[in-house]
Amino acid sequence: MKRRQLLLGGVALGALGACSSKFKTYNGPEVTYVVVNKSARKMYLMHNDTVLKDYVIDLGFAPAGHKNIEGDGKTPEGDYFIDRRNPNSQFHLSLGISYPNDKDRARARALGKSPGGDIFIHGESNFWKLGKNDWTWGCIAVTNEQMEDVYAMVRNGTPIRINP
C-alpha cells in the first residue's frame, strides 16, 4: 500500500511540475517606463535609458493615427500609465493602459462620440488573431509567453509613451 501511495504521489508531483504557471517572477532592474513605436511595431521595456526587453507587437486593426472614438480600431498615441492588471484576461494576461485621458474624452465629446476604453497590453487569443497582424480593437498584443514576462516586469503606475 505504501509503495502505491508513493508512486501515485510521485506521479501527482510530476504532473504539477509539468504544468507551467503563467505567473513569473522578476528580480531585475525596475521597468521605469514603456515605449511603443507603432510604425516600427515595437515595444520597449526601459530602465532609465537602458532597454531591458523589446518585443514585436500587433496593434489595432486600423493602426495609423491616434484613437479618437470607440470602435475606430486605432491604438492611442501619447502619454499614459499602466493602471490595472487582469490575471484572468481572455487574452492570457493583460495590463491596462490609462486611456482615455481628459484630452481624449474632450476630443471624442467634440465629435459627439464615446472615446472608448479598455485599452490593454495583452497576450494572444487564437480565436481573434487567426494568423493576422494588427488584429486588436486598439490594444497592444504580444505572444502569450512574452506577456508573462511583461506582466512580471511592469508594475502598476509605470508610464507608457505610445508614439506614432
Secondary structure, 3 states (H helix, E strand, C coil): CHHHHHHHHHHHHHHHHHCCCCCCCCCCCCCCEEEEECCCCEEEEEECCEEEEEEECECECCCCCCCCCCCCCCCCCEEEEEEEEECCCCCCCEEEECCCCHHHHHHHHHCCCCCCCCCEEECCCHHHHCCCCCCECCCEECCHHHHHHHHHHCCCCCEEEEEC
